[in-house]
Amino acid sequence: LICGDFNINLLKNDCSKSKFENIYFGNCFIPTISLSTHEKPGCEPSCIDNIFVSNIDYLLGSGLLTDIKVSHHYPTVCFYDIIDDSTQNDDDAENPSSIHYDYCETHILEFNAKLTQKLSSNEFSADESGFSKFIECINNTIDECFKVDSQMLHKTSKRNRIENPWITNGLINSINYKNFLYEKWKKSRDKKNKMGDSELYDKYKNYRKKLRILINSAKNKFYSKKFDKCQGNSKKTWELINELR
């Protein structure tokens, strides 16, 4: 995890933002905050505070504490499930336990409508039991509206791992999620609207771009380590060079 006030506005498309993102994407880090974190009177809202993670598969959620404000900044939070990859075996790879949530605008609107209806039709007592019921109501609604079908998401194959040994379990999950986003956008296309839902397409396109950067970075790191092991051995070095051609 890397967090802080970076003074680079991720909501603004300029050269500084592009360089900043390339540095982090190139080192396999992805921002978890995409909302305005800094709001000052007379200034345009900006996203300059962030939390970067190296594996989005373990990210449980992230956001802002909008009820609290430190100077002109909102506190940022992220919930991360820390798992030791070294304890996972091949069976775990075939049956990944990570859960994905799709927070697109359509699902957010659905969530707001369903939660409003549930809260208005249920009574919650002002005690521990009532609070537990309230939390359960919110969690159930989140799962109903945002949770991704795991059967669609985890159609994994060992082909990538055999041909490309730098493809980790985390990257395989990310590739599956990219494919899920593509299928979701593809289903939105019809004869009248051949381009489909523009929001779904942009989400797929942006995720694909970031994933490509992560895969290239993983490949570079993989071969960098192999070249380090071949130092002083010209034969093995040339074998590696020929392998890359």
N, C-alpha and C positions, 0 to 999 in steps of 0.2 A: 504494500500500500504506500502511496505517496500523496500527501495532502498539504494544502496551504493556500495562501493568497498569492496568485501568480502574476497578477496585473496584466494578463493577456485575455482579452474579451473573446470567448469562444462563440459568441452570438454575432460577431462582426467578421465579415469575409474580407480579410486583408492579408498582406504578406507576412506580418508578424504571427497571425493565427496559424497560417499554413506551416511556417517553419516550426512553431511550437508543437503543433500536432504531429508533424513528421518525426520530430525527435522522440516523442513519447510512443507513437505507433511503431516506430522503428525499433524500440526496445520492449515491445510487447506490453505496453501499458495503455489502458483505455479509460477515458473520463466517465464518471458515473453521474455527473450533474450536468443538466442541459437547460436549467432555468436561470432566471436573473437572480444573482446572489448579492448584488450591490445596487442599492437604489438611493440616490442622493438628489435632493431638490435642485432643479435646474440642469441635471445631467441625465443622459440616456441610460436606462437600466442595463446592466452588464453582467456577464457570467465570468467572474475573475477568480472566484474561490472554487476549488474542486478537490475531488478525491479520485486518484487514479489507481486502478487495480490491474494486476498482471493476468488474472484469469476470471473472466466474466461468468464462468460456469458455477463459481462458488458465491457469486453475488446474490444475496437474498433480497436486497432492496436498498434504495437510496433516495434522498430528497432534502428538503429544507425545513427548518423549524421556523415557520413564518410568524408564530406568536411571540418569538424572541428575536430581538435585534441588538447586535453588538456594534455600536457606532452606526455606520450605514450598511453594515454587512449582516446577512442572515447566516446563522450557523448551518453547516452542511453535515449530513449524517449518512452513513452507509453501514449495512449489515452484511457481514462476510462470514461464510462458513469455512473455517480453516480445517482442511483435511490433508493428511500426510499421504501424498501419492505413492510413497514407497511401500505403504501397507496394502495397496490395492493389488489384486491378482488379475489373471486374464478373465476369470468369471465376472469380476466387477466391471471390466471393460465392456463385456458383452451385454451386461445389464446395468447401464449407468443409472445412478439414483438421483442425479441432479434434476431439479424441477424448474421449468421455464415459464415465465409470465409475459404476455404480450400486452404492453400498455399503449396501444394505438388509440387515436382519438375516438374511434367508434366504440371501443370497449370502455373507455372512460365515461362516455355519455351513457352507455348502458349501465355501468356501475352506479353512477349518480342517480339514475332513475330507479333502479332496483333498491338501492340502499335507502333512498328517500321513502319509497313505498313501505319497506320493511320497518323502518324506524317509526313511521306514522301509524302503523297497524299493530305495533307491539308496545307493551308497557314494560319498563325496566325499573325495578325497585332500587331505592337508594341504599343498597347494602352490597356485600361482597358477591352474593348470588346474582343480583341484578347486574353488577358490573361484568361478571363472567359471561352472563347471557349476552350482554351488549358486545363484548369482544368477540364472542363466538359468531354473532350475527355479522359483524364486519368481516371476519376471516372467511366465513362461508360465502359471502357475497364476492369477496376478492377472488376466491377459487372459481366461482361460477362464471365470472366475467373475464378474468385475465389468464387463468391457467391454461397452458398449452397441452393438447392431447399428446401424451408420452408415446403412444404407438406410432403416431405420425412423425414424431421428432426423432425417435431413436432407431431408424432403419439403418443400422451401421453395417459396415463392410470392412474386412481386414485387408482389402486390396490396397488402399492408400498407405496403410502402415507397412506392408511388405515392400511396395515399390518406393515409398518415401519414408524412411525410418525416422525422419524429423517430425512426422505427424504424431503428436501426442494424443492421449485420451481427451484432453481438453479441447484440442483443435478439431478432433473428430466430432465432438458434441457441437462445436461452433459451426462446422460444415453442415451437419444435419439441420441445425437451426436455420442456416442460410437457405437450405433446400426447402425447409418448411415455409419460410417467408416467400420464396419463389412460387411454391404451389398455391399459397394463399392469394398472392397477386394474380396468378394465372386463372384462378377460379372466378376472379372478378371481371374477367374479359368476356365480352359477348359480341354479337354482330353489330350492335348499335355503338358499343364502346370498345373498340379493338385494343385501346391502350389500357383499359381497366382502371381500377382505383389508383389515382395518382399518389395518394398518401401511402398506400401499400407498396407501390413501385419504388417510391423514394426511400422508404424504410429498407426494402430489399437491396436497392442499389448502394446505399450508404453502408449497410452492414457488409455487403460483398466487398466493397472497397477496403474497409478496415480489416476484414479477414484476410484479404490478399496480402496486405502489409504484414500482418502477423505471421502468415505462413512463410513469406519470403525471409522475414527476420529469423524465424526458427530454422530455416534451411541454412542461412548464413552462419548462425551460431553452431549448427551441427558440423558443418564443414570446417569452420575455424578451429574447433576442438580436434578434428581429425588431422588437420595440417599441423597443429601444435605437437601432436604425438609423432608426426613423421619428420620432425626437425632432425637434420643430420643424416637422413636416409633418402637419398635422391631417387632411388628406385620406387619407393612407396609414394613419394611426393608426386612423381610423374604418373603413377597409377591413378592417384586421386584427380590430377588435372585431366587425364583422359576420361575419367568417369564423369566429369562435369561437362565435357564437350558434347 
